[in-house]
Amino acid sequence: MSSLAATVQNVFDEPGCAKNGSKPEAERKRGCTKQLQPGSAAGGCAFDGAKVALQPFTDVAHLVHGPIACEGNSWDNRGAASSGSNLWRTAFTTDLSETDIVFGGEKRLCKAIKEIIEKCDPPAIFVYQTCIPAMIGDDIHAVCKAASQRFAKPVIPINSPGFVGSKNLGNKLAGEALLDYVIGTQEPDYTTPYDINLIGEYNLSGELWQVKPLLDELGVRILSCISGDGKYCEVASSHRARAAMLVCSKSMINVARKMEQRYGIPFFEGSFYGIQDSSESLRQLARLLVERGAPTDLLGRTEAVIEREEAWAWAAIKPYKPRFEGKKALLITGGVKSWSVVAALQQAGLELVGTSVKKSTRKDKERIKELMGQDAHMIEDMTPREMYKMLKDAKADIMLSGGKSQFVALKAAMPWLDINQERCHAYMGYVGMVKLVEEIDKSLSSPMWEQLRRPAPWQALAKAMEQMQSPVAAIACDPALAETARRARKICVCNTVDLGTIEDAIYAHGLRSVAAVREHTNAVGGCCQRRIEGILVSGPSAMRQAAE
């Protein structure tokens, strides 16, 4: 565990992290290492973070060394897609039992690795450490090293037990494993001046395939995608790329920075969410490749593609803008989506009332301020109760978030759209932007929301029964009670004389003036005069009938 502690300390002292770099030297290493409080790993532990970061490598066998529940909870929880092998969707686990915990699980791990190689023969095996084998002292590094030598096949230890920290830390520990054991271990069949790496892109719902055709048209080759629809041989030879685009800096900043430091691969942080961000990312890639030796005509061809795609996307979005006028959205996500999706929604004509920045870097927050203004409502941490109140008070017409928040929106009877990793639709690139607008329009205009806000039939019946049992309903049903209530009504602001007293005096003495009524009753205030005049005008017959 000493090597793991050193790795964690090294990750926390990441120079490429804007948040870490802004701290004083004395706080740089200890500021991020504070112990997690109970419940802090509710968004995912370090093991979960490592697993979701590497799981999209499609031809690799992912073996979880631990109880079966660890693999069960993390299996297929990210909507990544594959264009080739589906081995990555097979769950492999050592399924440690109580006996293994007592006597150690290293032999069981060796047996599992041997069985996977015999039955599946993958190009590599990733072995994930979990909490229990880490606490009982199983040395997965030694086991993986011995298995690699025995079977002449890469067996990579991913040492990220859940208790060491949060999901984001697990992302970075997975990146460290790639840097230590995978990247630079193979050479590509050939290289071109147009080779790039995409780092921190997971091909959720196949959204990478919405951008890849544009890159193919420009002649730009994705040498390696870490890790969406990735292959082991691609990431092993990714050190020969000419440029890199960092999609999610919160998870893989250490990979991009160290590849630049070791192999001289320049990178930038970009986004393919939204029309303008997609265009700017294509321009940045073209500039970096030209600076690294690609032909200069790449810049002109890139601008031509951008002009064509933007014209198509704006024309497709235009009919929706009038429908979105005055509509407000609440964005509960994090990382790169906290600002890239903001730009996309604004381009569609929606107003943003707030965006979550819980998983965002300082640079992300600066971009949000550029897009939403200096008074941008950036939400560090919003409780479900606060989300519900914001939606219920109609401060937002739709919420875009992950699956964990959907029930808050449903309880508030407000539209909700999944924008997180479990989503069913791809929103990347120009095509994805149009799809996002279509899905938002479907959610906002669905007739189900109006029906959902109506009281249920049994609620309407209960309300009617309650009204019938109320004193007002009883009075309305009984003429005698109604007449008693009418005569008890005060006729003046000072509430000294009731209507029945006035009517009785008028009828008994044949009174015809306000002065005469005042002489026989206590209605002597100035506020009574107009009311008494109204009673006298109604005539004796009406008063007689009312009295009877």
PyMOL commands that set and color helices and strands:
alter all, ss='L'
color gray80, all
select helices_A, chain A and resi 2-12+18-21+25-28+40-43+46-54+68-74+87-89+98-103+106-119+131-136+140-151+162-164+167-181+207-210+212-218+232-236+238-240+249-263+275-291+297-324+337-347+362-372+384-392+403-411+429-445+448-453+457-468+471-477+479-487+499-509+514-520+526-537+540-547
alter helices_A, ss='H'
color red, helices_A
select strands_A, chain A and resi 61-65+92-93+125-129+155-158+195-201+221-227+243-246+267-269+328-332+351-356+378-379+398-401+416-418
alter strands_A, ss='S'
color yellow, strands_A
deselect
rebuild
show_as cartoon
